[in-house]
């Protein structure tokens, strides 16, 4: 059930390598259109996708409920798409969402600035100035996206199992390098543990999303941590009655799990709209 996540700079052959890798391994290629389609099915509108998808949200947008909806459903769809393994993710913070999951292999595709500019000029028949502006905008947006949603520097090499410089290699060669590195790194035991772990995280995220977005129970900053036997809910509510409703809902959705509360009561809590 190996899961490979591809983080990439613009014009580093990230999407091309991911597509070639999927064909080489016979894996499902989870691309932008598939994830966006999943998010839309959950009610995330096209306007919200434009506002948050691989972009740094503005100050007020970063505090809005829409931001939480995008991020929480993004995690759910990534867990859901990855639960059966044998897939390649590209972008959308996949490496951060699936961080520390056994059986997951995180790859970063990079290239030098002159090479990236030349590729953009060639792809769009643009002058150098326009290609440079797009490169800088894309790098800034992706840096801001990962900082805002995951509080990480996506250029940190410690976040990845492998970093590939595509300056002098083709997408096919890049795919072969990643496939061999993954083969040497991931074993069947890791795959089994990872499959179970993703299932636990998926259930926990579904509970959070149902409580917050479907039922609209007034609990704030709701998060859930899960193990094989229990789920613990964390957040802020203004009454014990709200906490009881949250726990009741979680128990109905996960009858085989022990449901614990780490939700704090804060009177007169106010959130941004």
C-alpha positions, 0 to 999 in steps of 0.5 A: 500500500505504498503511498508516494507524495510529490511536493514540487516547485513550479517547472520542476517536472513535478506533475510529469514525474508523478504521472510517469511514476504512477504509470511505472508502478501501476499506482493511482495518480491522485492529481489536483482535479481529483482532489478538487472534485472530492472537495466540491462534493463535500460542499467546498465551493469553487470560490473557496478553492480559489481562495485557499488552494495552494495559496496563502490566505489573507489575514481575514481569510485565515481566520474565517470558517471557510478556511477551516472547512477547506482544511478539514475536508482536505485532510478527509479526502487525502486520508480517504484517497490514500487508505487503500495505498498504491497511489501517488499524490501531487501537491496540496500538502500531501506530505504534511497531511500524511507525515510520519505515516508508515508506508508513506514516501515523501518526495520533493522535486526541485530545479534551479531558477534559470532552468525553471524560467527557461521551461516556463518561457518555452511552455507558454512562449513568454518573455523572461520577465513574465516567466520570472514573475509567475515563478516568484508568485508560485513560490510565494503562494506555495510557501504561504500555503504550507506556512498557513495551514501546516506551519512548516517550511516546505523547503526544509529537506528534513520533511522528505525522504528524497529530494530530486533535482530535475535540472538534468533528468527527464520525467521518466528518469525521475520516476525510476529514481523514486520508484527504486528509492521507495522499493528500498525503503518501504516494506510490508510491515510498514504498509500494514501499519500505515493502512491501519493508521490512515483508517483511524485518522480518516474516521476521526476526521469524518467525526470532526467534519460531521460535528462541525459542518453537517450538524454545526454543533458550536464547538470551536477548534475541534480536532480528534486524535485516534488510536486503534482503541480510542478517539480523543476530541479536543476543542473549545465549547461554552457549555457541558451540554455542547460537549455531551452532544459532541461525545454522543455524536462521536460514539454513534459514529465510532461505536467500537471506540472509546470516546474521550473528551479533551474539550475545554469549557470557555464561557462567552467564547467568540469566534471570527465569522 
